[in-house]
Amino acid sequence: MSGIRERLWNGDALRILFSEDLGFDVWVEKYGNPPRVFFEGRALPVERFDVVLQGVEAYLEQDGVRAVWNGPVPVKGETAL
C-alpha cells in the first residue's frame, strides 16, 4: 500500500473498476482549499486519507475488482499535452 499512498499523495489518480465501465476515481488535492481526498464519488477531508487507503485496500481484495492509474490529476490553469 505504500506505493499507492505515495502515488496518490503526489498527484496521481487511481481508478477502481468493478467492470469495464463501472467504477470510481481516487485522488488527493493536498493543496486545495480546503485539502481533500476524493473516494467513492465524495470529497473528504484530507485527514481521512488513511481511512480512504483502507477502503482502497478492501476493494482490491475483492474478486473481479482491479485498479489502474490515470496519471496526474490536472491542476487548474494547466493545459494537457
DSSP file (Angstrom, degrees, kcal/mol; ACC not computed):
  #  RESIDUE AA STRUCTURE BP1 BP2  ACC     N-H-->O    O-->H-N    N-H-->O    O-->H-N    TCO  KAPPA ALPHA  PHI   PSI    X-CA   Y-CA   Z-CA
    1    1 A M     >        0   0    0      0, 0.0     4,-3.0     0, 0.0     5,-0.2   0.000 360.0 360.0 360.0 -19.6    0.0    0.0    0.0
    2    2 A S  H  >  +     0   0    0      1,-0.2     4,-2.5     2,-0.2     5,-0.2   0.870 360.0  52.2 -63.9 -33.3    2.9    2.4    0.4
    3    3 A G  H  > S+     0   0    0      2,-0.2     4,-2.3     1,-0.2    -1,-0.2   0.902 111.7  45.7 -66.5 -40.0    3.3    2.7   -3.3
    4    4 A I  H  > S+     0   0    0      2,-0.2     4,-2.6     1,-0.2     5,-0.3   0.927 112.6  51.4 -66.3 -44.7   -0.4    3.5   -3.7
    5    5 A R  H  X S+     0   0    0     -4,-3.0     4,-2.6     1,-0.2    -2,-0.2   0.938 112.4  46.0 -55.7 -49.3   -0.1    6.0   -0.8
    6    6 A E  H  X S+     0   0    0     -4,-2.5     4,-1.9    -5,-0.2    -1,-0.2   0.920 113.4  47.3 -64.8 -45.3    2.9    7.8   -2.3
    7    7 A R  H  <>S+     0   0    0     -4,-2.3     5,-2.5     2,-0.2    -1,-0.2   0.922 114.4  46.5 -65.9 -42.5    1.4    8.0   -5.8
    8    8 A L  H ><5S+     0   0    0     -4,-2.6     3,-1.7     1,-0.2    20,-0.6   0.944 113.0  49.7 -62.0 -46.2   -1.9    9.3   -4.6
    9    9 A W  H 3<5S+     0   0    0     -4,-2.6    -1,-0.2    -5,-0.3    -2,-0.2   0.814 108.7  54.0 -62.9 -30.2   -0.3   11.8   -2.3
   10   10 A N  T 3<5S-     0   0    0     -4,-1.9    -1,-0.3    -5,-0.2    -2,-0.2   0.299 129.8 -87.5 -92.4  10.3    2.0   13.0   -5.2
   11   11 A G  T < 5S+     0   0    0     -3,-1.7    62,-3.0     1,-0.3    -3,-0.2   0.407  80.7 131.3 111.2  -3.7   -0.9   13.7   -7.5
   12   12 A D  E   < -A   72   0A   0     -5,-2.5     2,-0.4    60,-0.3    16,-0.4  -0.505  47.7-134.5 -81.0 154.2   -1.8   10.6   -9.5
   13   13 A A  E     -A   71   0A   0     58,-2.5    57,-3.3    -2,-0.2    58,-0.5  -0.897  11.8-152.5-108.2 137.9   -5.4    9.4   -9.7
   14   14 A L  E     -AB  69  26A   0     12,-2.7    12,-2.7    -2,-0.4     2,-0.6  -0.936   4.9-151.1-111.4 128.0   -6.3    5.7   -9.2
   15   15 A R  E     -AB  68  25A   0     53,-3.2    53,-2.1    -2,-0.5     2,-0.6  -0.886   4.1-155.7-101.4 123.3   -9.4    4.3  -10.9
   16   16 A I  E     -AB  67  24A   0      8,-3.1     8,-1.9    -2,-0.6     2,-0.4  -0.875  16.9-163.4 -95.5 122.3  -11.1    1.4   -9.1
   17   17 A L  E     +AB  66  23A   0     49,-3.2    49,-2.2    -2,-0.6     6,-0.3  -0.922  28.3 176.9-117.7 131.7  -13.0   -0.7  -11.6
   18   18 A F  S    S-     0   0    0      4,-3.3     2,-0.3    -2,-0.4     5,-0.2   0.660  83.3  -7.7 -97.6 -25.1  -15.7   -3.3  -10.9
   19   19 A S  S    S-     0   0    0      3,-1.4     3,-0.4    47,-0.1    -1,-0.2  -0.832  97.7 -70.8-151.9-172.6  -16.3   -3.9  -14.6
   20   20 A E  S    S+     0   0    0     -2,-0.3     3,-0.0     1,-0.2    -3,-0.0   0.841 130.5  14.6 -59.5 -34.5  -15.1   -2.4  -17.8
   21   21 A D  S    S+     0   0    0      1,-0.1     2,-0.5    -4,-0.0    -1,-0.2   0.201 108.7  86.5-129.6  17.6  -17.1    0.8  -17.4
   22   22 A L        +     0   0    0     -3,-0.4    -4,-3.3     2,-0.0    -3,-1.4  -0.972  60.2  76.7-124.3 121.2  -18.2    0.8  -13.8
   23   23 A G  E     -B   17   0A   0     -2,-0.5     2,-0.3    -6,-0.3    -6,-0.2  -0.968  58.8-108.8 174.6-163.0  -16.0    2.3  -11.0
   24   24 A F  E     -B   16   0A   0     -8,-1.9    -8,-3.1    -2,-0.3     2,-0.3  -0.973  22.5-113.6-152.6 162.3  -14.7    5.5   -9.5
   25   25 A D  E     -B   15   0A   0     -2,-0.3    16,-0.5   -10,-0.2     2,-0.4  -0.734  17.1-156.5-101.7 150.2  -11.6    7.5   -9.2
   26   26 A V  E     +B   14   0A   0    -12,-2.7   -12,-2.7    -2,-0.3     2,-0.3  -0.994  27.6 147.1-123.1 130.2   -9.5    8.2   -6.1
   27   27 A W  E     -C   38   0B   0     11,-1.3    11,-3.4    -2,-0.4     2,-0.4  -0.983  35.9-128.3-157.3 164.7   -7.2   11.2   -5.8
   28   28 A V  E     -C   37   0B   0    -20,-0.6     2,-0.5   -16,-0.4     9,-0.2  -0.954   6.8-168.0-120.3 134.6   -5.9   13.8   -3.4
   29   29 A E  E >   +C   36   0B   0      7,-3.2     7,-1.6    -2,-0.4     3,-1.4  -0.742  19.7 167.4-114.8  79.2   -5.9   17.6   -3.7
   30   30 A K  T 3  S+     0   0    0     -2,-0.5    -1,-0.1     1,-0.3     7,-0.1   0.701  76.3  47.6 -71.1 -18.7   -3.5   18.3   -0.9
   31   31 A Y  T 3  S+     0   0    0     -3,-0.1    -1,-0.3     3,-0.1    -2,-0.0   0.319  88.4 116.4-102.2   8.1   -3.1   22.0   -1.9
   32   32 A G  S <  S-     0   0    0     -3,-1.4    -3,-0.0     4,-0.1    -4,-0.0  -0.170  79.4 -94.6 -67.3 167.6   -6.9   22.5   -2.3
   33   33 A N  S    S+     0   0    0      1,-0.5    -1,-0.1     2,-0.0    -2,-0.1  -0.822 125.3  14.6-125.7  92.2   -8.7   25.0   -0.1
   34   34 A P  S    S-     0   0    0      0, 0.0    -1,-0.5     0, 0.0    -3,-0.1   0.552 110.0-117.3 -84.8 161.9   -9.5   23.0    2.0
   35   35 A P        -     0   0    0      0, 0.0    11,-1.3     0, 0.0     2,-0.3  -0.372  42.1-175.2 -61.1 140.0   -7.3   20.0    1.2
   36   36 A R  E     -CD  29  45B   0     -7,-1.6    -7,-3.2     9,-0.2     2,-0.4  -0.942  27.9-148.9-138.5 156.3   -9.5   17.0    0.1
   37   37 A V  E     -CD  28  44B   0      7,-2.5     7,-2.9    -2,-0.3     2,-0.5  -0.996  22.4-143.8-121.6 134.4   -9.3   13.3   -0.8
   38   38 A F  E     +CD  27  43B   0    -11,-3.4   -11,-1.3    -2,-0.4     2,-0.3  -0.869  30.6 155.8-106.2 128.1  -11.8   12.0   -3.3
   39   39 A F  E >   - D   0  42B   0      3,-2.4     3,-1.8    -2,-0.5   -13,-0.1  -0.980  63.6  -0.2-154.8 132.8  -13.2    8.5   -2.8
   40   40 A E  T 3  S-     0   0    0     -2,-0.3     3,-0.1     1,-0.3   -14,-0.1   0.826 129.5 -56.5  55.0  34.8  -16.4    6.8   -3.9
   41   41 A G  T 3  S+     0   0    0    -16,-0.5     2,-0.3     1,-0.2    -1,-0.3   0.585 116.2 109.9  77.5   9.9  -17.6   10.0   -5.5
   42   42 A R  E <   -D   39   0B   0     -3,-1.8    -3,-2.4    -5,-0.0     2,-0.6  -0.906  65.3-131.7-121.0 148.1  -17.3   12.0   -2.3
   43   43 A A  E     -D   38   0B   0     -2,-0.3    -5,-0.2    -5,-0.2     3,-0.0  -0.869  33.0-178.2 -94.8 123.4  -14.9   14.8   -1.2
   44   44 A L  E     -D   37   0B   0     -7,-2.9    -7,-2.5    -2,-0.6     5,-0.0  -0.842  36.7 -87.6-119.4 156.2  -13.5   14.0    2.2
   45   45 A P  E >   -D   36   0B   0      0, 0.0     3,-2.6     0, 0.0    -9,-0.2  -0.367  39.0-120.4 -59.3 142.3  -11.1   16.0    4.5
   46   46 A V  G >  S+     0   0    0    -11,-1.3     3,-1.8     1,-0.3     4,-0.2   0.722 110.0  74.5 -60.2 -20.5   -7.5   15.1    3.7
   47   47 A E  G 3  S+     0   0    0      1,-0.3     3,-0.4   -12,-0.2    -1,-0.3   0.671  88.1  62.1 -65.2 -14.9   -7.2   13.9    7.3
   48   48 A R  G <>  +     0   0    0     -3,-2.6     4,-2.3     1,-0.2    -1,-0.3   0.261  69.8 110.4 -91.9  11.1   -9.3   10.9    6.3
   49   49 A F  H <> S+     0   0    0     -3,-1.8     4,-2.4     1,-0.2    -1,-0.2   0.886  75.5  50.9 -55.6 -44.1   -6.6    9.8    3.8
   50   50 A D  H  > S+     0   0    0     -3,-0.4     4,-1.8     1,-0.2    -1,-0.2   0.881 109.7  50.4 -63.6 -37.7   -5.6    6.7    5.9
   51   51 A V  H  > S+     0   0    0     -3,-0.3     4,-1.9     2,-0.2    -1,-0.2   0.901 109.8  51.2 -65.2 -40.8   -9.3    5.6    6.1
   52   52 A V  H  X S+     0   0    0     -4,-2.3     4,-2.6     1,-0.2    -2,-0.2   0.911 107.3  53.1 -62.1 -43.2   -9.5    6.0    2.3
   53   53 A L  H  X S+     0   0    0     -4,-2.4     4,-2.5     1,-0.2    -1,-0.2   0.879 107.2  51.9 -61.1 -37.7   -6.4    3.9    1.8
   54   54 A Q  H  X S+     0   0    0     -4,-1.8     4,-2.2     2,-0.2    -1,-0.2   0.893 109.7  50.1 -63.7 -39.4   -8.1    1.2    3.9
   55   55 A G  H  X S+     0   0    0     -4,-1.9     4,-2.2     2,-0.2    -2,-0.2   0.902 109.6  50.2 -64.5 -41.9  -11.1    1.4    1.7
   56   56 A V  H  X S+     0   0    0     -4,-2.6     4,-2.4     1,-0.2    -2,-0.2   0.936 110.8  49.8 -60.8 -46.8   -9.0    1.1   -1.4
   57   57 A E  H  X S+     0   0    0     -4,-2.5     4,-1.1     1,-0.2    -2,-0.2   0.903 109.1  51.8 -59.7 -42.6   -7.3   -2.0    0.1
   58   58 A A  H  < S+     0   0    0     -4,-2.2     3,-0.4     1,-0.2     4,-0.4   0.908 110.6  48.4 -62.3 -42.5  -10.6   -3.6    0.9
   59   59 A Y  H >< S+     0   0    0     -4,-2.2     3,-1.7     1,-0.2    -2,-0.2   0.926 108.6  53.5 -62.1 -44.3  -11.9   -3.1   -2.7
   60   60 A L  H 3< S+     0   0    0     -4,-2.4    -1,-0.2     1,-0.3    -2,-0.2   0.684 100.6  61.5 -69.3 -17.0   -8.7   -4.6   -4.2
   61   61 A E  T 3< S+     0   0    0     -4,-1.1    -1,-0.3    -3,-0.4     2,-0.2   0.607  87.3  95.4 -80.5 -12.4   -9.1   -7.7   -2.0
   62   62 A Q  S X  S-     0   0    0     -3,-1.7     3,-1.4    -4,-0.4     2,-0.1  -0.557  86.2-105.4 -81.9 142.4  -12.4   -8.4   -3.8
   63   63 A D  T 3  S+     0   0    0      1,-0.2     3,-0.1    -2,-0.2    -1,-0.1  -0.401 103.0  17.0 -62.9 138.4  -12.6  -10.8   -6.7
   64   64 A G  T 3  S+     0   0    0      1,-0.3     2,-0.4    -2,-0.1    -1,-0.2   0.353  94.9 118.2  83.3  -7.0  -13.0   -9.0  -10.1
   65   65 A V    <   +     0   0    0     -3,-1.4     2,-0.3    -6,-0.2    -1,-0.3  -0.788  38.0 173.4 -94.4 135.1  -12.0   -5.6   -8.8
   66   66 A R  E     -A   17   0A   0    -49,-2.2   -49,-3.2    -2,-0.4     2,-0.4  -0.895  20.1-141.6-135.3 167.2   -9.0   -4.0  -10.4
   67   67 A A  E     -A   16   0A   0     -2,-0.3     2,-0.4   -51,-0.2   -51,-0.2  -0.984  12.5-174.9-132.2 141.4   -7.2   -0.7  -10.3
   68   68 A V  E     -A   15   0A   0    -53,-2.1   -53,-3.2    -2,-0.4     2,-0.4  -0.990  27.1-119.3-133.4 144.2   -5.5    1.3  -13.0
   69   69 A W  E     -A   14   0A   0     -2,-0.4   -55,-0.2   -55,-0.2   -57,-0.0  -0.662  16.1-167.2 -82.9 135.7   -3.5    4.5  -12.7
   70   70 A N  E     -     0   0A   0    -57,-3.3   -56,-0.1     1,-0.4    -1,-0.1   0.364  39.9-122.3-100.0   2.1   -4.9    7.5  -14.6
   71   71 A G  E     -A   13   0A   0    -58,-0.5   -58,-2.5     2,-0.0    -1,-0.4  -0.374  60.5 -10.0  84.1-169.4   -1.8    9.6  -14.2
   72   72 A P  E     -A   12   0A   0      0, 0.0   -60,-0.3     0, 0.0   -61,-0.1  -0.294  68.7-116.3 -68.1 144.8   -1.6   13.1  -12.6
   73   73 A V        -     0   0    0    -62,-3.0    -2,-0.0   -45,-0.1   -46,-0.0  -0.660  40.1-108.4 -75.1 129.5   -4.7   15.0  -11.7
   74   74 A P        -     0   0    0      0, 0.0     2,-0.4     0, 0.0    -1,-0.1  -0.328  29.3-139.4 -61.3 140.2   -4.9   18.2  -13.8
   75   75 A V    >   -     0   0    0      1,-0.1     3,-2.7     4,-0.0     0, 0.0  -0.836  31.8 -94.0-100.6 138.3   -4.3   21.3  -11.9
   76   76 A K  T 3  S+     0   0    0     -2,-0.4     3,-0.1     1,-0.3    -1,-0.1  -0.241 114.0  24.4 -52.5 130.5   -6.4   24.4  -12.6
   77   77 A G  T 3  S+     0   0    0      1,-0.4    -1,-0.3    -3,-0.0     2,-0.2   0.212  97.5 111.7  96.9 -15.1   -4.6   26.6  -15.1
   78   78 A E    <   -     0   0    0     -3,-2.7     2,-0.4     0, 0.0    -1,-0.4  -0.629  57.6-142.6 -88.5 151.3   -2.5   23.7  -16.6
   79   79 A T        -     0   0    0     -2,-0.2     2,-0.2    -3,-0.1    -4,-0.0  -0.911  16.6-119.7-112.4 142.6   -3.1   22.5  -20.1
   80   80 A A              0   0    0     -2,-0.4     0, 0.0     1,-0.1     0, 0.0  -0.504 360.0 360.0 -76.0 147.6   -2.9   18.9  -21.2
   81   81 A L              0   0    0     -2,-0.2    -1,-0.1     0, 0.0    -2,-0.0   0.420 360.0 360.0 -93.9 360.0   -0.4   18.0  -23.8
